[in-house]
Amino acid sequence: MLDQSYCHRLQHDMYFLTSNSRLNEQVVDKIILQLNRVYPQILTNTEAEKFRNPKASLHTRLSDLIKHLQKKGERHCQEFYRALQINAEQLYDDLPSRKILKTTDSAEIDTDKEKCMLNDRGPVFFLACFSAAAGFALFWYCCNSDAKVIGRSRRILGFSPIIIGRHVRNICMLYLEDISRN
């Protein structure tokens, strides 16, 4: 159904549109006027008057309009669907051809949504991973046996009471002093 033209879709939806008075007279008139006024190349004035004739039944007028649009071609049928969507959106969404399109589209992966969503764990998971990585890097930096590195880390830890807290800083400073004595 995805590769079918608008004319085939309109043929498929014709029974649905013409049965059980799904479209009322006002909506059909709006569709005809839109196809005539907004897109004058779709329906001429005489064709629009013919399809708006109140002497004929609504079912007959709508059937004739759909057949006429199918004879004129793909673009005319597409414009009918556009006018139907604008003037009767609920009915447009309930069309059999739209339901088939929706069920086939739902099986495909929405790549736009997938591109934006890196993971579903949220910011707390990111902060936890970042904190673990930063802690591991600090530990690796502090555990190096080079004396220059220990002196630099002592300066960094000395100026960071706000970041890691006084108790943690004191423990790290004692550890660094113990390493430097060995």
C-alpha positions as CSV (number, residue, x, y, z in Angstrom):
1,M,0.0,0.0,0.0
2,L,3.0,2.3,0.5
3,D,3.9,2.4,-3.1
4,Q,0.3,2.8,-4.4
5,S,-0.6,6.1,-6.0
6,Y,-3.2,8.5,-4.6
7,C,-5.6,7.4,-7.3
8,H,-5.5,3.8,-6.1
9,R,-5.8,5.0,-2.5
10,L,-8.8,7.1,-3.4
11,Q,-10.4,4.1,-5.2
12,H,-9.7,2.0,-2.0
13,D,-11.2,4.7,0.2
14,M,-14.2,5.5,-2.0
15,Y,-16.6,3.1,-0.4
16,F,-15.6,4.3,3.1
17,L,-16.1,8.0,2.1
18,T,-19.5,7.5,0.4
19,S,-21.1,5.1,3.0
20,N,-23.1,5.9,6.1
21,S,-23.1,9.6,5.5
22,R,-19.6,10.0,6.9
23,L,-19.2,13.3,5.1
24,N,-22.0,15.9,5.5
25,E,-23.0,18.4,2.9
26,Q,-21.1,21.3,4.4
27,V,-17.8,19.4,4.4
28,V,-18.3,18.2,0.9
29,D,-19.0,21.8,-0.2
30,K,-15.9,23.1,1.6
31,I,-13.8,20.5,-0.1
32,I,-15.2,21.3,-3.5
33,L,-14.8,25.1,-2.9
34,Q,-11.2,24.5,-1.8
35,L,-10.4,22.5,-4.9
36,N,-12.0,25.2,-7.0
37,R,-10.8,28.4,-5.3
38,V,-7.5,27.6,-3.8
39,Y,-6.5,25.2,-6.6
40,P,-8.5,26.4,-9.7
41,Q,-6.6,24.0,-12.0
42,I,-8.1,21.1,-10.0
43,L,-11.8,22.0,-10.5
44,T,-13.1,24.6,-12.9
45,N,-16.1,26.7,-12.0
46,T,-18.5,24.6,-14.1
47,E,-17.2,21.4,-12.5
48,A,-17.5,22.9,-9.0
49,E,-21.1,23.9,-9.7
50,K,-21.9,20.4,-11.0
51,F,-20.6,18.8,-7.9
52,R,-22.3,21.3,-5.6
53,N,-25.7,20.8,-7.2
54,P,-28.2,20.4,-4.4
55,K,-30.7,18.5,-6.6
56,A,-28.5,15.5,-6.7
57,S,-27.9,13.3,-3.6
58,L,-24.8,13.7,-1.6
59,H,-23.7,10.1,-2.3
60,T,-24.0,10.6,-6.0
61,R,-22.2,14.0,-6.0
62,L,-19.4,12.6,-3.9
63,S,-19.0,9.4,-6.0
64,D,-19.0,11.5,-9.2
65,L,-16.4,13.9,-7.7
66,I,-14.1,11.0,-6.7
67,K,-14.4,9.3,-10.2
68,H,-13.8,12.7,-11.9
69,L,-10.6,13.3,-9.8
70,Q,-9.4,9.8,-10.6
71,K,-9.7,10.4,-14.3
72,K,-7.8,13.7,-14.1
73,G,-4.8,12.1,-12.5
74,E,-2.5,11.7,-9.5
75,R,-2.1,15.4,-8.5
76,H,-5.9,15.9,-8.4
77,C,-6.4,12.9,-6.1
78,Q,-3.5,14.2,-3.9
79,E,-5.2,17.6,-3.6
80,F,-8.5,15.9,-2.7
81,Y,-6.7,14.2,0.2
82,R,-5.2,17.5,1.3
83,A,-8.6,19.2,1.2
84,L,-10.1,16.3,3.1
85,Q,-7.4,16.5,5.8
86,I,-7.9,20.3,6.2
87,N,-11.7,20.1,6.3
88,A,-12.3,16.8,8.0
89,E,-9.2,15.7,9.9
90,Q,-10.8,13.1,12.0
91,L,-12.3,11.4,9.0
92,Y,-9.0,11.7,7.2
93,D,-7.2,9.9,10.0
94,D,-9.9,7.1,10.0
95,L,-9.5,6.3,6.2
96,P,-8.7,2.6,5.5
97,S,-5.6,3.6,3.4
98,R,-4.3,5.7,6.3
99,K,-4.7,2.9,8.8
100,I,-2.7,0.6,6.5
101,L,0.0,3.3,6.2
102,K,0.0,3.8,10.0
103,T,0.4,0.0,10.7
104,T,3.3,-0.3,8.2
105,D,5.0,2.9,9.4
106,S,4.9,1.8,13.1
107,A,7.0,-1.3,12.3
108,E,9.8,0.9,11.0
109,I,12.3,2.5,13.4
110,D,12.0,6.2,14.0
111,T,15.6,7.3,13.2
112,D,15.0,10.9,14.2
113,K,14.0,10.0,17.7
114,E,16.8,7.4,17.9
115,K,19.4,10.0,16.9
116,C,18.4,12.3,19.8
117,M,18.2,9.7,22.5
118,L,21.7,8.5,23.5
119,N,20.5,6.5,26.5
120,D,17.5,6.4,28.7
121,R,19.3,6.5,32.0
122,G,19.3,10.2,32.5
123,P,21.6,12.8,34.0
124,V,22.2,11.0,37.4
125,F,23.7,8.1,35.6
126,F,26.0,10.4,33.6
127,L,27.1,12.2,36.8
128,A,27.8,8.9,38.5
129,C,29.9,7.7,35.6
130,F,31.7,11.0,35.4
131,S,32.4,11.0,39.1
132,A,33.8,7.4,39.0
133,A,36.0,8.3,36.0
134,A,37.3,11.5,37.7
135,G,37.9,9.6,41.0
136,F,39.8,6.9,39.1
137,A,41.9,9.5,37.3
138,L,42.7,11.3,40.6
139,F,43.6,8.0,42.2
140,W,45.8,7.0,39.3
141,Y,47.5,10.4,39.4
142,C,48.1,10.3,43.1
143,C,49.4,6.7,43.2
144,N,52.2,7.4,40.8
145,S,55.6,6.8,42.5
146,D,57.2,9.9,41.0
147,A,57.9,12.5,43.8
148,K,57.0,15.5,41.4
149,V,53.6,14.1,40.9
150,I,52.9,13.7,44.6
151,G,53.9,17.3,45.2
152,R,51.6,18.6,42.5
153,S,48.7,16.5,43.8
154,R,49.3,17.8,47.3
155,R,48.9,21.3,46.0
156,I,45.8,20.4,44.1
157,L,44.2,18.7,47.1
158,G,45.3,21.5,49.4
159,F,43.2,24.0,47.4
160,S,40.2,21.9,47.1
161,P,38.3,21.8,50.4
162,I,35.1,23.1,48.7
163,I,35.1,20.3,46.1
164,I,35.8,17.2,48.1
165,G,35.3,18.3,51.7
166,R,37.7,18.8,54.6
167,H,37.6,15.2,56.0
168,V,38.3,13.6,52.6
169,R,41.0,16.2,51.9
170,N,42.7,15.5,55.2
171,I,42.7,11.7,54.5
172,C,44.1,12.2,51.0
173,M,46.9,14.5,52.4
174,L,47.8,12.0,55.0
175,Y,48.0,9.3,52.4
176,L,50.2,11.4,50.2
177,E,52.5,12.2,53.1
178,D,52.8,8.6,53.9
179,I,53.6,7.7,50.3
180,S,56.3,10.4,50.1
181,R,58.1,9.1,53.2
182,N,58.4,5.6,51.8
